[in-house]
């Protein structure tokens, strides 16, 4: 996760709009960086930033929806709040479907923008927390033996101990021991925690449950 404070990026080709929105958001104690150029924004924005983007739809270099697609392709999953002077409903629908968190019309209502920014930054914070937690889980997964990894895949798929033992050609007691080792190495205390960890790591499948 980025060590910097959460940041609100503003991108609008109208310098006066950038200035006004910067003043508004800074008055609400947000960290703000304003840009009138797509190029300048792209040079400043990094995937590790905990940030959101307030973006004008009608940019001359690259329109807002095109920039949204570009950022996604670059792995920069920054929450975006679109601004438009046209109230273009089809564009707003496309933007939301592509992951935008909000779509506001100009002139922007100050309270609505502040609320949207707070929600977007919360989304960014949650996303970075998830990424950080997944990164912490990966080394734990690497400590599992091949057999423990195999058992884990069966466990998170919802199989019972006796089913796993039958599938793997071993005794049920061995499976219980493997499961205990898996829980310890993965740093989890319950089956739901293990399933969530597996989902984040892309391990195994989902089943209907299991008895421990």
Order of alpha helices (4+ residues) and beta strands (2+ residues): beta-alpha-beta-alpha-beta-alpha-beta-alpha-beta-alpha-alpha-alpha-alpha-alpha
